[in-house]
């Protein structure tokens, strides 16, 4: 299932609430999904879809659809964050 049509709104809300970080601090990984939920839009990232993973400062793993990771980076920058660390 591709990212939710409400993904941009959900990501903005999560950034504002602090449930999504403005920057990732760990290694970013890209690969195929495994059915786990996207941290941005809360829908599964299926096995045929690309998944991006990053580690947060508190050592949580966050994962995104391709579209959602781009939305996260864009909205995080607008709120004073920066792109995820490589």
C-alpha positions in Angstrom: 0.0 0.0 0.0 1.5 3.4 -1.0 1.7 6.1 1.6 -1.5 7.5 2.9 -3.0 10.5 1.1 -3.0 12.3 4.5 0.7 11.6 5.0 1.8 15.3 4.8 -0.7 16.3 7.5 0.2 13.4 9.7 3.9 14.1 9.4 3.4 17.8 10.2 1.3 16.9 13.2 3.9 14.4 14.5 6.7 16.9 14.1 4.7 19.5 16.0 3.9 17.0 18.8 7.4 15.8 19.0 6.6 12.2 18.1 8.8 12.4 15.0 12.2 13.9 15.4 13.4 16.8 13.2 16.6 15.0 12.4 17.8 11.4 12.5 21.1 10.7 14.2 21.9 7.1 13.1 22.7 5.3 9.9 20.0 5.6 7.2 19.2 2.3 5.5 17.1 1.7 2.4 15.7 -1.6 1.4 12.4 -3.4 0.7 9.6 -3.2 3.2 8.6 -6.0 5.6 5.0 -5.0 6.4 5.9 -2.8 9.3 4.1 0.5 9.8 5.5 3.8 8.3 6.4 6.2 11.1 5.0 9.0 8.9 1.7 7.9 7.7 0.9 4.8 9.9 0.3 2.5 6.9 2.2 -0.7 6.2 5.3 -0.6 4.0 4.8 -3.7 1.9 7.5 -6.1 0.6 7.4 -4.6 -2.9 7.9 -1.1 -1.7 11.1 0.7 -0.7 11.5 1.5 3.0 13.9 4.0 4.5 15.0 3.5 8.1 16.9 5.8 10.4 17.8 5.8 14.1 16.7 8.6 16.4 18.7 10.2 19.2 16.9 8.0 21.7 17.8 4.9 19.6 14.3 4.3 18.2 14.1 3.1 14.6 11.9 5.1 12.4 10.9 3.9 9.0 9.2 5.5 6.0 7.8 5.0 2.5 9.8 6.9 -0.1 7.2 9.7 -0.3 6.9 9.9 3.5 10.7 10.2 4.0 10.8 13.1 1.5 7.8 14.8 3.2 9.5 14.3 6.6 12.7 15.9 5.4 10.9 18.8 3.8 8.6 19.5 6.8 11.5 19.0 9.3 13.6 21.6 7.5 10.7 24.0 7.5 10.5 23.6 11.3 14.3 24.2 11.8 15.6 20.7 11.5 17.9 19.3 8.8 18.2 16.3 6.6 18.8 13.0 8.3 22.4 12.2 9.0 24.1 9.7 6.8 
